[in-house]
Amino acid sequence: MSKHKRYLDLALQGGGSHGAFTWGVLDALLEDGRLSFQGISGTSAGAMNAVVLAAGFAEAKIEGMNETEAHLARCQLAREKLHDFWFAVGRVGTLMAASPVSFAAKMMPWMKPMLSPVQANPFDINPLRDILNRVVDFDCLTAQKCEDWMPQLFICATNVRTGKGKIFTNQQMSSQVVMASACLPMLYQTVEVDGEPYWDGGYAGNPALYPLIYSTPCHDILLVQINPMEIDALPKSMSDIQDRANQITFNAGLLSELRAIRFVTTLLDENKLDIKKYRKIYMHQVDGGADLLPLGAESKVKSDWNFLSQLFEKGRVAGAAWLETHFDDIGKKTTMASLL
């Protein structure tokens, strides 16, 4: 690890199997080895990537290593675990829409409301839960204190009863929490955590930025975005219309937080806020829209290994390009094209 280490928070969006693009971005960042992640906010597939990465840091064996060697060992195990998770997803042929509920998921849009998830999948079969429990030692993860080298997790799920987002942290983490963050209610049964019902975190924050701002000292947030803000072509098919509606819904919270960051930054630049009470947030972005949007809405439930590998490679290229272009900007300025 270079002496020019930088601290960075990660904000990882959800988007079905397109989360394999984020896996590629993370692989490039971890391989580089110069970044220390203080916080990771994730929703849905972003939550899965976040938790698996953190598990690699928590479970790495570093006895007898110096600080640099230990960091690189943690990064390497995180890379291996992310590969194992996505390989298992590809082997089972599932992400977000496999098991008996996949039949309902792939039915024509106007027929989906005819079957609830309880009717389509009464035994709540979800291979993703089993994969997570195999890849992640949740006991080890929850026992590990957040230190300089161990990122804080902020996993978002939406409380069905209150309509509010709930942020789960390291000590609360379990496969049930991750599945709550990824629970699309038209496809999966409501997930209960500590007696409360939860749906996909994207309804409240995809991903949530505020936990990174309030709970870590880091000035820089890298948003790995896989749901486009803007599109060029008007959606015409029913599936594309539904997908665009979901994109707008799941980006709404993120847009609000980006506007708030822009507002506070402007006030700080104009010396209208106390710099001792407020700190600048530098936003960065790896935008997968150009690579992912042409694939269409149905590709979000396509999960064969060949497809996931292609997304991974696209993500690696994008992550490496961001490092090459913006590594030296960390801690100095915002590089995200627009805070909206």
Beta strands, then each sheet from edge to edge (+ up, - down):
strand 1: 6-12
strand 2: 35-42
strand 3: 152-159
strand 4: 165-168
strand 5: 191-193
strand 6: 196-200
strand 7: 220-225
strand 8: 282-287
sheet 1: 4+ 3- 2- 1- 7- 8-
sheet 2: 4+ 3- 6+ 5-
end
